[in-house]
């Protein structure tokens, strides 16, 4: 298997995305509005949809579980953004 080249641009964009996602999740804690989590759910898509499905399946509805799952979703999306941009930059270098 060939190793994908590392991309500084991909790392920068992925880091910005993770920062925005963590800020959106942190906004849930500081806002007194019941709709404070909407931005966080939109930022971590498609994992927000998986979260709803998973909560229905296991019958678990916990604020801590939701926050941890959103953080994991943000990290997965950041990793995917980095890998896709690295792959695209490697194609452009050819």
PDB file of N, CA, C and O in Angstrom, chain B, residues numbered from 101:
ATOM      1  N   UNK B 101       0.840  -1.170   0.000  1.00  0.00           N
ATOM      2  CA  UNK B 101       0.000   0.000   0.000  1.00  0.00           C
ATOM      3  C   UNK B 101       0.887   1.236   0.000  1.00  0.00           C
ATOM      4  O   UNK B 101       1.853   1.318   0.758  1.00  0.00           O
ATOM      5  N   UNK B 102       0.554   2.188  -0.850  1.00  0.00           N
ATOM      6  CA  UNK B 102       1.376   3.387  -0.934  1.00  0.00           C
ATOM      7  C   UNK B 102       0.953   4.386   0.132  1.00  0.00           C
ATOM      8  O   UNK B 102      -0.224   4.512   0.469  1.00  0.00           O
ATOM      9  N   UNK B 103       1.933   5.076   0.639  1.00  0.00           N
ATOM     10  CA  UNK B 103       1.685   6.076   1.679  1.00  0.00           C
ATOM     11  C   UNK B 103       1.280   7.387   1.014  1.00  0.00           C
ATOM     12  O   UNK B 103       1.929   7.841   0.071  1.00  0.00           O
ATOM     13  N   UNK B 104       0.218   7.984   1.506  1.00  0.00           N
ATOM     14  CA  UNK B 104      -0.223   9.270   0.971  1.00  0.00           C
ATOM     15  C   UNK B 104       0.705  10.372   1.462  1.00  0.00           C
ATOM     16  O   UNK B 104       1.120  10.364   2.621  1.00  0.00           O
ATOM     17  N   UNK B 105       1.030  11.312   0.595  1.00  0.00           N
ATOM     18  CA  UNK B 105       1.882  12.415   1.047  1.00  0.00           C
ATOM     19  C   UNK B 105       1.143  13.304   2.027  1.00  0.00           C
ATOM     20  O   UNK B 105      -0.084  13.403   2.004  1.00  0.00           O
ATOM     21  N   UNK B 106       1.908  13.942   2.881  1.00  0.00           N
ATOM     22  CA  UNK B 106       1.319  14.836   3.863  1.00  0.00           C
ATOM     23  C   UNK B 106       1.108  16.213   3.239  1.00  0.00           C
ATOM     24  O   UNK B 106       1.922  16.670   2.436  1.00  0.00           O
ATOM     25  N   UNK B 107       0.035  16.856   3.606  1.00  0.00           N
ATOM     26  CA  UNK B 107      -0.311  18.147   3.029  1.00  0.00           C
ATOM     27  C   UNK B 107      -0.450  19.176   4.144  1.00  0.00           C
ATOM     28  O   UNK B 107      -1.243  19.000   5.070  1.00  0.00           O
ATOM     29  N   UNK B 108       0.334  20.258   4.046  1.00  0.00           N
ATOM     30  CA  UNK B 108       0.207  21.319   5.035  1.00  0.00           C
ATOM     31  C   UNK B 108      -1.112  22.062   4.869  1.00  0.00           C
ATOM     32  O   UNK B 108      -1.714  22.495   5.852  1.00  0.00           O
ATOM     33  N   UNK B 109      -1.565  22.210   3.615  1.00  0.00           N
ATOM     34  CA  UNK B 109      -2.845  22.858   3.372  1.00  0.00           C
ATOM     35  C   UNK B 109      -3.982  22.024   3.963  1.00  0.00           C
ATOM     36  O   UNK B 109      -4.899  22.566   4.579  1.00  0.00           O
ATOM     37  N   UNK B 110      -3.919  20.714   3.775  1.00  0.00           N
ATOM     38  CA  UNK B 110      -4.931  19.833   4.349  1.00  0.00           C
ATOM     39  C   UNK B 110      -4.942  19.897   5.861  1.00  0.00           C
ATOM     40  O   UNK B 110      -6.005  19.900   6.483  1.00  0.00           O
ATOM     41  N   UNK B 111      -3.757  19.948   6.455  1.00  0.00           N
ATOM     42  CA  UNK B 111      -3.660  20.050   7.907  1.00  0.00           C
ATOM     43  C   UNK B 111      -4.239  21.370   8.408  1.00  0.00           C
ATOM     44  O   UNK B 111      -4.923  21.398   9.431  1.00  0.00           O
ATOM     45  N   UNK B 112      -3.972  22.457   7.699  1.00  0.00           N
ATOM     46  CA  UNK B 112      -4.492  23.757   8.085  1.00  0.00           C
ATOM     47  C   UNK B 112      -6.020  23.793   8.002  1.00  0.00           C
ATOM     48  O   UNK B 112      -6.683  24.260   8.929  1.00  0.00           O
ATOM     49  N   UNK B 113      -6.572  23.303   6.901  1.00  0.00           N
ATOM     50  CA  UNK B 113      -8.024  23.319   6.727  1.00  0.00           C
ATOM     51  C   UNK B 113      -8.695  22.383   7.728  1.00  0.00           C
ATOM     52  O   UNK B 113      -9.728  22.731   8.300  1.00  0.00           O
ATOM     53  N   UNK B 114      -8.125  21.210   7.945  1.00  0.00           N
ATOM     54  CA  UNK B 114      -8.693  20.271   8.916  1.00  0.00           C
ATOM     55  C   UNK B 114      -8.630  20.850  10.334  1.00  0.00           C
ATOM     56  O   UNK B 114      -9.571  20.688  11.110  1.00  0.00           O
ATOM     57  N   UNK B 115      -7.535  21.517  10.670  1.00  0.00           N
ATOM     58  CA  UNK B 115      -7.418  22.131  11.997  1.00  0.00           C
ATOM     59  C   UNK B 115      -8.443  23.251  12.170  1.00  0.00           C
ATOM     60  O   UNK B 115      -9.022  23.398  13.246  1.00  0.00           O
ATOM     61  N   UNK B 116      -8.669  24.039  11.123  1.00  0.00           N
ATOM     62  CA  UNK B 116      -9.695  25.092  11.189  1.00  0.00           C
ATOM     63  C   UNK B 116     -11.076  24.476  11.370  1.00  0.00           C
ATOM     64  O   UNK B 116     -11.882  24.980  12.153  1.00  0.00           O
ATOM     65  N   UNK B 117     -11.353  23.396  10.656  1.00  0.00           N
ATOM     66  CA  UNK B 117     -12.643  22.722  10.798  1.00  0.00           C
ATOM     67  C   UNK B 117     -12.830  22.199  12.224  1.00  0.00           C
ATOM     68  O   UNK B 117     -13.885  22.401  12.825  1.00  0.00           O
ATOM     69  N   UNK B 118     -11.818  21.533  12.761  1.00  0.00           N
ATOM     70  CA  UNK B 118     -11.932  20.988  14.120  1.00  0.00           C
ATOM     71  C   UNK B 118     -12.113  22.117  15.126  1.00  0.00           C
ATOM     72  O   UNK B 118     -12.864  21.965  16.090  1.00  0.00           O
ATOM     73  N   UNK B 119     -11.438  23.249  14.922  1.00  0.00           N
ATOM     74  CA  UNK B 119     -11.617  24.399  15.811  1.00  0.00           C
ATOM     75  C   UNK B 119     -13.056  24.903  15.772  1.00  0.00           C
ATOM     76  O   UNK B 119     -13.651  25.165  16.818  1.00  0.00           O
ATOM     77  N   UNK B 120     -13.619  25.041  14.568  1.00  0.00           N
ATOM     78  CA  UNK B 120     -15.006  25.504  14.425  1.00  0.00           C
ATOM     79  C   UNK B 120     -15.963  24.506  15.067  1.00  0.00           C
ATOM     80  O   UNK B 120     -16.911  24.904  15.743  1.00  0.00           O
ATOM     81  N   UNK B 121     -15.722  23.208  14.860  1.00  0.00           N
ATOM     82  CA  UNK B 121     -16.595  22.177  15.427  1.00  0.00           C
ATOM     83  C   UNK B 121     -16.536  22.182  16.952  1.00  0.00           C
ATOM     84  O   UNK B 121     -17.572  22.093  17.611  1.00  0.00           O
ATOM     85  N   UNK B 122     -15.347  22.285  17.514  1.00  0.00           N
ATOM     86  CA  UNK B 122     -15.216  22.315  18.978  1.00  0.00           C
ATOM     87  C   UNK B 122     -15.836  23.591  19.537  1.00  0.00           C
ATOM     88  O   UNK B 122     -16.446  23.561  20.606  1.00  0.00           O
ATOM     89  N   UNK B 123     -15.691  24.708  18.834  1.00  0.00           N
ATOM     90  CA  UNK B 123     -16.321  25.955  19.279  1.00  0.00           C
ATOM     91  C   UNK B 123     -17.844  25.833  19.247  1.00  0.00           C
ATOM     92  O   UNK B 123     -18.527  26.332  20.143  1.00  0.00           O
ATOM     93  N   UNK B 124     -18.376  25.173  18.220  1.00  0.00           N
ATOM     94  CA  UNK B 124     -19.830  24.973  18.143  1.00  0.00           C
ATOM     95  C   UNK B 124     -20.316  24.072  19.269  1.00  0.00           C
ATOM     96  O   UNK B 124     -21.390  24.295  19.827  1.00  0.00           O
ATOM     97  N   UNK B 125     -19.527  23.056  19.602  1.00  0.00           N
ATOM     98  CA  UNK B 125     -19.904  22.167  20.706  1.00  0.00           C
ATOM     99  C   UNK B 125     -19.788  22.906  22.037  1.00  0.00           C
ATOM    100  O   UNK B 125     -20.628  22.720  22.917  1.00  0.00           O
ATOM    101  N   UNK B 126     -18.759  23.743  22.198  1.00  0.00           N
ATOM    102  CA  UNK B 126     -18.592  24.504  23.433  1.00  0.00           C
ATOM    103  C   UNK B 126     -19.708  25.535  23.602  1.00  0.00           C
ATOM    104  O   UNK B 126     -20.072  25.884  24.725  1.00  0.00           O
ATOM    105  N   UNK B 127     -20.243  26.016  22.492  1.00  0.00           N
ATOM    106  CA  UNK B 127     -21.341  26.979  22.544  1.00  0.00           C
ATOM    107  C   UNK B 127     -22.569  26.383  23.231  1.00  0.00           C
ATOM    108  O   UNK B 127     -23.368  27.109  23.822  1.00  0.00           O
ATOM    109  N   UNK B 128     -22.717  25.069  23.153  1.00  0.00           N
ATOM    110  CA  UNK B 128     -23.827  24.392  23.823  1.00  0.00           C
ATOM    111  C   UNK B 128     -23.760  24.631  25.328  1.00  0.00           C
ATOM    112  O   UNK B 128     -24.795  24.763  25.981  1.00  0.00           O
ATOM    113  N   UNK B 129     -22.563  24.687  25.876  1.00  0.00           N
ATOM    114  CA  UNK B 129     -22.389  24.856  27.324  1.00  0.00           C
ATOM    115  C   UNK B 129     -22.610  26.288  27.785  1.00  0.00           C
ATOM    116  O   UNK B 129     -23.071  26.499  28.906  1.00  0.00           O
ATOM    117  N   UNK B 130     -22.298  27.272  26.961  1.00  0.00           N
ATOM    118  CA  UNK B 130     -22.380  28.659  27.402  1.00  0.00           C
ATOM    119  C   UNK B 130     -23.701  29.326  27.038  1.00  0.00           C
ATOM    120  O   UNK B 130     -24.061  30.334  27.646  1.00  0.00           O
ATOM    121  N   UNK B 131     -24.421  28.799  26.079  1.00  0.00           N
ATOM    122  CA  UNK B 131     -25.685  29.409  25.660  1.00  0.00           C
ATOM    123  C   UNK B 131     -26.832  28.916  26.534  1.00  0.00           C
ATOM    124  O   UNK B 131     -26.859  27.762  26.961  1.00  0.00           O
ATOM    125  N   UNK B 132     -27.760  29.797  26.784  1.00  0.00           N
ATOM    126  CA  UNK B 132     -28.937  29.442  27.565  1.00  0.00           C
ATOM    127  C   UNK B 132     -30.144  29.164  26.663  1.00  0.00           C
ATOM    128  O   UNK B 132     -31.289  29.199  27.116  1.00  0.00           O
ATOM    129  N   UNK B 133     -29.883  28.895  25.417  1.00  0.00           N
ATOM    130  CA  UNK B 133     -30.948  28.674  24.449  1.00  0.00           C
ATOM    131  C   UNK B 133     -31.117  27.182  24.198  1.00  0.00           C
ATOM    132  O   UNK B 133     -30.144  26.429  24.196  1.00  0.00           O
ATOM    133  N   UNK B 134     -32.340  26.769  23.989  1.00  0.00           N
ATOM    134  CA  UNK B 134     -32.589  25.350  23.742  1.00  0.00           C
ATOM    135  C   UNK B 134     -32.126  24.929  22.351  1.00  0.00           C
ATOM    136  O   UNK B 134     -31.981  23.734  22.094  1.00  0.00           O
ATOM    137  N   UNK B 135     -31.892  25.872  21.453  1.00  0.00           N
ATOM    138  CA  UNK B 135     -31.439  25.561  20.095  1.00  0.00           C
ATOM    139  C   UNK B 135     -29.929  25.727  19.937  1.00  0.00           C
ATOM    140  O   UNK B 135     -29.441  25.809  18.810  1.00  0.00           O
ATOM    141  N   UNK B 136     -29.193  25.778  21.016  1.00  0.00           N
ATOM    142  CA  UNK B 136     -27.751  26.014  20.956  1.00  0.00           C
ATOM    143  C   UNK B 136     -27.003  24.869  20.276  1.00  0.00           C
ATOM    144  O   UNK B 136     -25.929  25.086  19.715  1.00  0.00           O
ATOM    145  N   UNK B 137     -27.544  23.672  20.317  1.00  0.00           N
ATOM    146  CA  UNK B 137     -26.861  22.525  19.734  1.00  0.00           C
ATOM    147  C   UNK B 137     -27.076  22.336  18.253  1.00  0.00           C
ATOM    148  O   UNK B 137     -26.477  21.444  17.653  1.00  0.00           O
ATOM    149  N   UNK B 138     -27.924  23.163  17.644  1.00  0.00           N
ATOM    150  CA  UNK B 138     -28.221  22.997  16.219  1.00  0.00           C
ATOM    151  C   UNK B 138     -26.967  23.202  15.376  1.00  0.00           C
ATOM    152  O   UNK B 138     -26.709  22.423  14.458  1.00  0.00           O
ATOM    153  N   UNK B 139     -26.191  24.229  15.670  1.00  0.00           N
ATOM    154  CA  UNK B 139     -24.964  24.480  14.906  1.00  0.00           C
ATOM    155  C   UNK B 139     -23.987  23.318  15.057  1.00  0.00           C
ATOM    156  O   UNK B 139     -23.353  22.908  14.085  1.00  0.00           O
ATOM    157  N   UNK B 140     -23.865  22.794  16.260  1.00  0.00           N
ATOM    158  CA  UNK B 140     -22.951  21.670  16.484  1.00  0.00           C
ATOM    159  C   UNK B 140     -23.396  20.445  15.689  1.00  0.00           C
ATOM    160  O   UNK B 140     -22.565  19.749  15.105  1.00  0.00           O
ATOM    161  N   UNK B 141     -24.683  20.183  15.662  1.00  0.00           N
ATOM    162  CA  UNK B 141     -25.187  19.022  14.918  1.00  0.00           C
ATOM    163  C   UNK B 141     -24.967  19.212  13.422  1.00  0.00           C
ATOM    164  O   UNK B 141     -24.625  18.258  12.723  1.00  0.00           O
ATOM    165  N   UNK B 142     -25.161  20.434  12.922  1.00  0.00           N
ATOM    166  CA  UNK B 142     -24.930  20.690  11.502  1.00  0.00           C
ATOM    167  C   UNK B 142     -23.458  20.536  11.129  1.00  0.00           C
ATOM    168  O   UNK B 142     -23.137  20.034  10.052  1.00  0.00           O
ATOM    169  N   UNK B 143     -22.575  20.963  12.007  1.00  0.00           N
ATOM    170  CA  UNK B 143     -21.138  20.912  11.717  1.00  0.00           C
ATOM    171  C   UNK B 143     -20.626  19.468  11.706  1.00  0.00           C
ATOM    172  O   UNK B 143     -19.711  19.151  10.946  1.00  0.00           O
ATOM    173  N   UNK B 144     -21.193  18.600  12.524  1.00  0.00           N
ATOM    174  CA  UNK B 144     -20.663  17.238  12.612  1.00  0.00           C
ATOM    175  C   UNK B 144     -21.406  16.239  11.725  1.00  0.00           C
ATOM    176  O   UNK B 144     -21.221  15.032  11.880  1.00  0.00           O
ATOM    177  N   UNK B 145     -22.232  16.709  10.811  1.00  0.00           N
ATOM    178  CA  UNK B 145     -22.930  15.780   9.930  1.00  0.00           C
ATOM    179  C   UNK B 145     -21.917  14.981   9.134  1.00  0.00           C
ATOM    180  O   UNK B 145     -20.879  15.542   8.784  1.00  0.00           O
ATOM    181  N   UNK B 146     -22.135  13.748   8.830  1.00  0.00           N
ATOM    182  CA  UNK B 146     -23.324  12.910   8.952  1.00  0.00           C
ATOM    183  C   UNK B 146     -23.419  12.182  10.287  1.00  0.00           C
ATOM    184  O   UNK B 146     -24.338  11.390  10.495  1.00  0.00           O
ATOM    185  N   UNK B 147     -22.483  12.441  11.191  1.00  0.00           N
ATOM    186  CA  UNK B 147     -22.450  11.685  12.452  1.00  0.00           C
ATOM    187  C   UNK B 147     -23.603  12.053  13.376  1.00  0.00           C
ATOM    188  O   UNK B 147     -23.960  11.262  14.248  1.00  0.00           O
ATOM    189  N   UNK B 148     -24.194  13.231  13.208  1.00  0.00           N
ATOM    190  CA  UNK B 148     -25.365  13.592  13.996  1.00  0.00           C
ATOM    191  C   UNK B 148     -26.550  12.688  13.693  1.00  0.00           C
ATOM    192  O   UNK B 148     -27.320  12.338  14.587  1.00  0.00           O
ATOM    193  N   UNK B 149     -26.689  12.312  12.424  1.00  0.00           N
ATOM    194  CA  UNK B 149     -27.760  11.386  12.040  1.00  0.00           C
ATOM    195  C   UNK B 149     -27.505   9.997  12.620  1.00  0.00           C
ATOM    196  O   UNK B 149     -28.439   9.324  13.056  1.00  0.00           O
ATOM    197  N   UNK B 150     -26.271   9.576  12.625  1.00  0.00           N
ATOM    198  CA  UNK B 150     -25.916   8.283  13.209  1.00  0.00           C
ATOM    199  C   UNK B 150     -26.190   8.303  14.712  1.00  0.00           C
ATOM    200  O   UNK B 150     -26.617   7.298  15.281  1.00  0.00           O
ATOM    201  N   UNK B 151     -25.945   9.445  15.354  1.00  0.00           N
ATOM    202  CA  UNK B 151     -26.189   9.581  16.786  1.00  0.00           C
ATOM    203  C   UNK B 151     -27.662   9.353  17.125  1.00  0.00           C
ATOM    204  O   UNK B 151     -27.982   8.645  18.079  1.00  0.00           O
ATOM    205  N   UNK B 152     -28.553   9.954  16.341  1.00  0.00           N
ATOM    206  CA  UNK B 152     -29.980   9.777  16.584  1.00  0.00           C
ATOM    207  C   UNK B 152     -30.356   8.309  16.413  1.00  0.00           C
ATOM    208  O   UNK B 152     -31.097   7.759  17.228  1.00  0.00           O
ATOM    209  N   UNK B 153     -29.855   7.678  15.366  1.00  0.00           N
ATOM    210  CA  UNK B 153     -30.150   6.269  15.126  1.00  0.00           C
ATOM    211  C   UNK B 153     -29.600   5.398  16.257  1.00  0.00           C
ATOM    212  O   UNK B 153     -30.273   4.474  16.714  1.00  0.00           O
ATOM    213  N   UNK B 154     -28.377   5.691  16.705  1.00  0.00           N
ATOM    214  CA  UNK B 154     -27.757   4.908  17.768  1.00  0.00           C
ATOM    215  C   UNK B 154     -28.499   5.079  19.096  1.00  0.00           C
ATOM    216  O   UNK B 154     -28.683   4.110  19.833  1.00  0.00           O
ATOM    217  N   UNK B 155     -28.925   6.306  19.403  1.00  0.00           N
ATOM    218  CA  UNK B 155     -29.670   6.535  20.641  1.00  0.00           C
ATOM    219  C   UNK B 155     -30.989   5.766  20.639  1.00  0.00           C
ATOM    220  O   UNK B 155     -31.410   5.253  21.676  1.00  0.00           O
ATOM    221  N   UNK B 156     -31.641   5.682  19.480  1.00  0.00           N
ATOM    222  CA  UNK B 156     -32.880   4.911  19.392  1.00  0.00           C
ATOM    223  C   UNK B 156     -32.631   3.425  19.582  1.00  0.00           C
ATOM    224  O   UNK B 156     -33.424   2.736  20.224  1.00  0.00           O
ATOM    225  N   UNK B 157     -31.538   2.931  19.028  1.00  0.00           N
ATOM    226  CA  UNK B 157     -31.234   1.498  19.112  1.00  0.00           C
ATOM    227  C   UNK B 157     -30.885   1.041  20.523  1.00  0.00           C
ATOM    228  O   UNK B 157     -31.354  -0.004  20.974  1.00  0.00           O
ATOM    229  N   UNK B 158     -30.063   1.821  21.222  1.00  0.00           N
ATOM    230  CA  UNK B 158     -29.624   1.375  22.548  1.00  0.00           C
ATOM    231  C   UNK B 158     -30.443   1.989  23.682  1.00  0.00           C
ATOM    232  O   UNK B 158     -30.252   1.637  24.846  1.00  0.00           O
ATOM    233  N   UNK B 159     -31.350   2.902  23.349  1.00  0.00           N
ATOM    234  CA  UNK B 159     -32.201   3.492  24.367  1.00  0.00           C
ATOM    235  C   UNK B 159     -31.455   4.354  25.365  1.00  0.00           C
ATOM    236  O   UNK B 159     -31.837   4.427  26.533  1.00  0.00           O
ATOM    237  N   UNK B 160     -30.406   4.999  24.919  1.00  0.00           N
ATOM    238  CA  UNK B 160     -29.582   5.816  25.813  1.00  0.00           C
ATOM    239  C   UNK B 160     -29.677   7.270  25.385  1.00  0.00           C
ATOM    240  O   UNK B 160     -29.414   7.599  24.229  1.00  0.00           O
ATOM    241  N   UNK B 161     -30.045   8.125  26.297  1.00  0.00           N
ATOM    242  CA  UNK B 161     -30.124   9.548  26.010  1.00  0.00           C
ATOM    243  C   UNK B 161     -29.396  10.297  27.122  1.00  0.00           C
ATOM    244  O   UNK B 161     -29.982  10.633  28.152  1.00  0.00           O
ATOM    245  N   UNK B 162     -28.128  10.548  26.897  1.00  0.00           N
ATOM    246  CA  UNK B 162     -27.287  11.178  27.901  1.00  0.00           C
ATOM    247  C   UNK B 162     -26.587  12.380  27.287  1.00  0.00           C
ATOM    248  O   UNK B 162     -26.082  12.296  26.167  1.00  0.00           O
ATOM    249  N   UNK B 163     -26.549  13.493  28.001  1.00  0.00           N
ATOM    250  CA  UNK B 163     -25.877  14.693  27.511  1.00  0.00           C
ATOM    251  C   UNK B 163     -24.385  14.437  27.306  1.00  0.00           C
ATOM    252  O   UNK B 163     -23.811  14.872  26.307  1.00  0.00           O
ATOM    253  N   UNK B 164     -23.762  13.737  28.245  1.00  0.00           N
ATOM    254  CA  UNK B 164     -22.339  13.423  28.138  1.00  0.00           C
ATOM    255  C   UNK B 164     -22.059  12.549  26.916  1.00  0.00           C
ATOM    256  O   UNK B 164     -21.094  12.783  26.188  1.00  0.00           O
ATOM    257  N   UNK B 165     -22.904  11.541  26.695  1.00  0.00           N
ATOM    258  CA  UNK B 165     -22.756  10.675  25.525  1.00  0.00           C
ATOM    259  C   UNK B 165     -22.886  11.487  24.241  1.00  0.00           C
ATOM    260  O   UNK B 165     -22.127  11.277  23.296  1.00  0.00           O
ATOM    261  N   UNK B 166     -23.841  12.411  24.202  1.00  0.00           N
ATOM    262  CA  UNK B 166     -24.023  13.250  23.011  1.00  0.00           C
ATOM    263  C   UNK B 166     -22.789  14.107  22.737  1.00  0.00           C
ATOM    264  O   UNK B 166     -22.336  14.198  21.596  1.00  0.00           O
ATOM    265  N   UNK B 167     -22.249  14.728  23.771  1.00  0.00           N
ATOM    266  CA  UNK B 167     -21.078  15.596  23.598  1.00  0.00           C
ATOM    267  C   UNK B 167     -19.865  14.784  23.157  1.00  0.00           C
ATOM    268  O   UNK B 167     -19.134  15.199  22.258  1.00  0.00           O
ATOM    269  N   UNK B 168     -19.650  13.639  23.777  1.00  0.00           N
ATOM    270  CA  UNK B 168     -18.511  12.796  23.382  1.00  0.00           C
ATOM    271  C   UNK B 168     -18.658  12.306  21.948  1.00  0.00           C
ATOM    272  O   UNK B 168     -17.678  12.247  21.205  1.00  0.00           O
ATOM    273  N   UNK B 169     -19.872  11.958  21.562  1.00  0.00           N
ATOM    274  CA  UNK B 169     -20.094  11.494  20.196  1.00  0.00           C
ATOM    275  C   UNK B 169     -19.893  12.631  19.199  1.00  0.00           C
ATOM    276  O   UNK B 169     -19.361  12.411  18.110  1.00  0.00           O
ATOM    277  N   UNK B 170     -20.315  13.850  19.561  1.00  0.00           N
ATOM    278  CA  UNK B 170     -20.091  14.993  18.672  1.00  0.00           C
ATOM    279  C   UNK B 170     -18.600  15.295  18.532  1.00  0.00           C
ATOM    280  O   UNK B 170     -18.137  15.616  17.437  1.00  0.00           O
ATOM    281  N   UNK B 171     -17.848  15.198  19.618  1.00  0.00           N
ATOM    282  CA  UNK B 171     -16.400  15.403  19.534  1.00  0.00           C
ATOM    283  C   UNK B 171     -15.737  14.350  18.651  1.00  0.00           C
ATOM    284  O   UNK B 171     -14.861  14.666  17.846  1.00  0.00           O
ATOM    285  N   UNK B 172     -16.158  13.105  18.806  1.00  0.00           N
ATOM    286  CA  UNK B 172     -15.615  12.033  17.966  1.00  0.00           C
ATOM    287  C   UNK B 172     -15.977  12.271  16.504  1.00  0.00           C
ATOM    288  O   UNK B 172     -15.152  12.052  15.617  1.00  0.00           O
ATOM    289  N   UNK B 173     -17.200  12.715  16.248  1.00  0.00           N
ATOM    290  CA  UNK B 173     -17.619  13.020  14.879  1.00  0.00           C
ATOM    291  C   UNK B 173     -16.813  14.157  14.278  1.00  0.00           C
ATOM    292  O   UNK B 173     -16.461  14.117  13.099  1.00  0.00           O
ATOM    293  N   UNK B 174     -16.520  15.170  15.080  1.00  0.00           N
ATOM    294  CA  UNK B 174     -15.712  16.292  14.597  1.00  0.00           C
ATOM    295  C   UNK B 174     -14.297  15.831  14.256  1.00  0.00           C
ATOM    296  O   UNK B 174     -13.726  16.263  13.254  1.00  0.00           O
ATOM    297  N   UNK B 175     -13.733  14.960  15.080  1.00  0.00           N
ATOM    298  CA  UNK B 175     -12.385  14.452  14.798  1.00  0.00           C
ATOM    299  C   UNK B 175     -12.361  13.564  13.555  1.00  0.00           C
ATOM    300  O   UNK B 175     -11.421  13.631  12.763  1.00  0.00           O
ATOM    301  N   UNK B 176     -13.375  12.745  13.384  1.00  0.00           N
ATOM    302  CA  UNK B 176     -13.452  11.896  12.183  1.00  0.00           C
ATOM    303  C   UNK B 176     -13.593  12.767  10.938  1.00  0.00           C
ATOM    304  O   UNK B 176     -12.921  12.529   9.934  1.00  0.00           O
ATOM    305  N   UNK B 177     -14.461  13.772  10.998  1.00  0.00           N
ATOM    306  CA  UNK B 177     -14.610  14.664   9.851  1.00  0.00           C
ATOM    307  C   UNK B 177     -13.321  15.424   9.558  1.00  0.00           C
ATOM    308  O   UNK B 177     -12.966  15.610   8.394  1.00  0.00           O
ATOM    309  N   UNK B 178     -12.618  15.865  10.597  1.00  0.00           N
ATOM    310  CA  UNK B 178     -11.336  16.542  10.399  1.00  0.00           C
ATOM    311  C   UNK B 178     -10.316  15.639   9.738  1.00  0.00           C
ATOM    312  O   UNK B 178      -9.572  16.069   8.856  1.00  0.00           O
ATOM    313  N   UNK B 179     -10.281  14.384  10.167  1.00  0.00           N
ATOM    314  CA  UNK B 179      -9.359  13.421   9.562  1.00  0.00           C
ATOM    315  C   UNK B 179      -9.721  13.180   8.093  1.00  0.00           C
ATOM    316  O   UNK B 179      -8.843  13.113   7.234  1.00  0.00           O
ATOM    317  N   UNK B 180     -11.027  13.049   7.814  1.00  0.00           N
ATOM    318  CA  UNK B 180     -11.461  12.841   6.428  1.00  0.00           C
ATOM    319  C   UNK B 180     -11.125  14.040   5.554  1.00  0.00           C
ATOM    320  O   UNK B 180     -10.689  13.874   4.415  1.00  0.00           O
ATOM    321  N   UNK B 181     -11.322  15.241   6.075  1.00  0.00           N
ATOM    322  CA  UNK B 181     -10.966  16.451   5.322  1.00  0.00           C
ATOM    323  C   UNK B 181      -9.476  16.457   5.015  1.00  0.00           C
ATOM    324  O   UNK B 181      -9.075  16.757   3.890  1.00  0.00           O
ATOM    325  N   UNK B 182      -8.661  16.131   6.000  1.00  0.00           N
ATOM    326  CA  UNK B 182      -7.208  16.096   5.794  1.00  0.00           C
ATOM    327  C   UNK B 182      -6.820  15.074   4.721  1.00  0.00           C
ATOM    328  O   UNK B 182      -6.019  15.377   3.837  1.00  0.00           O
ATOM    329  N   UNK B 183      -7.381  13.873   4.798  1.00  0.00           N
ATOM    330  CA  UNK B 183      -7.032  12.829   3.837  1.00  0.00           C
ATOM    331  C   UNK B 183      -7.480  13.182   2.417  1.00  0.00           C
ATOM    332  O   UNK B 183      -6.751  12.945   1.454  1.00  0.00           O
ATOM    333  N   UNK B 184      -8.679  13.746   2.293  1.00  0.00           N
ATOM    334  CA  UNK B 184      -9.177  14.105   0.959  1.00  0.00           C
ATOM    335  C   UNK B 184      -8.339  15.218   0.357  1.00  0.00           C
ATOM    336  O   UNK B 184      -8.001  15.157  -0.826  1.00  0.00           O
ATOM    337  N   UNK B 185      -7.998  16.225   1.131  1.00  0.00           N
ATOM    338  CA  UNK B 185      -7.180  17.323   0.607  1.00  0.00           C
ATOM    339  C   UNK B 185      -5.768  16.832   0.295  1.00  0.00           C
ATOM    340  O   UNK B 185      -5.180  17.257  -0.699  1.00  0.00           O
ATOM    341  N   UNK B 186      -5.218  15.953   1.116  1.00  0.00           N
ATOM    342  CA  UNK B 186      -3.895  15.389   0.824  1.00  0.00           C
ATOM    343  C   UNK B 186      -3.910  14.609  -0.477  1.00  0.00           C
ATOM    344  O   UNK B 186      -2.986  14.717  -1.282  1.00  0.00           O
ATOM    345  N   UNK B 187      -4.952  13.827  -0.682  1.00  0.00           N
ATOM    346  CA  UNK B 187      -5.082  13.055  -1.921  1.00  0.00           C
ATOM    347  C   UNK B 187      -5.213  13.977  -3.121  1.00  0.00           C
ATOM    348  O   UNK B 187      -4.584  13.748  -4.153  1.00  0.00           O
ATOM    349  N   UNK B 188      -6.036  15.030  -2.989  1.00  0.00           N
ATOM    350  CA  UNK B 188      -6.230  15.966  -4.074  1.00  0.00           C
ATOM    351  C   UNK B 188      -4.949  16.720  -4.394  1.00  0.00           C
ATOM    352  O   UNK B 188      -4.626  16.918  -5.565  1.00  0.00           O
ATOM    353  N   UNK B 189      -4.218  17.141  -3.374  1.00  0.00           N
ATOM    354  CA  UNK B 189      -2.954  17.849  -3.608  1.00  0.00           C
ATOM    355  C   UNK B 189      -1.927  16.936  -4.273  1.00  0.00           C
ATOM    356  O   UNK B 189      -1.134  17.395  -5.096  1.00  0.00           O
ATOM    357  N   UNK B 190      -1.932  15.643  -3.923  1.00  0.00           N
ATOM    358  CA  UNK B 190      -1.031  14.704  -4.574  1.00  0.00           C
ATOM    359  C   UNK B 190      -1.370  14.548  -6.054  1.00  0.00           C
ATOM    360  O   UNK B 190      -0.477  14.403  -6.889  1.00  0.00           O
ATOM    361  N   UNK B 191      -2.657  14.579  -6.371  1.00  0.00           N
ATOM    362  CA  UNK B 191      -3.055  14.515  -7.785  1.00  0.00           C
ATOM    363  C   UNK B 191      -2.603  15.762  -8.544  1.00  0.00           C
ATOM    364  O   UNK B 191      -2.193  15.670  -9.701  1.00  0.00           O
ATOM    365  N   UNK B 192      -2.675  16.912  -7.907  1.00  0.00           N
ATOM    366  CA  UNK B 192      -2.270  18.152  -8.563  1.00  0.00           C
ATOM    367  C   UNK B 192      -0.760  18.210  -8.775  1.00  0.00           C
ATOM    368  O   UNK B 192      -0.300  18.854  -9.718  1.00  0.00           O
ATOM    369  N   UNK B 193       0.007  17.563  -7.935  1.00  0.00           N
ATOM    370  CA  UNK B 193       1.475  17.575  -8.055  1.00  0.00           C
ATOM    371  C   UNK B 193       1.982  16.705  -9.188  1.00  0.00           C
ATOM    372  O   UNK B 193       3.119  16.869  -9.630  1.00  0.00           O
ATOM    373  N   UNK B 194       1.171  15.794  -9.658  1.00  0.00           N
ATOM    374  CA  UNK B 194       1.635  14.877 -10.726  1.00  0.00           C
ATOM    375  C   UNK B 194       1.894  15.577 -12.018  1.00  0.00           C
ATOM    376  O   UNK B 194       2.285  14.942 -12.997  1.00  0.00           O
TER     377      UNK B 194
END
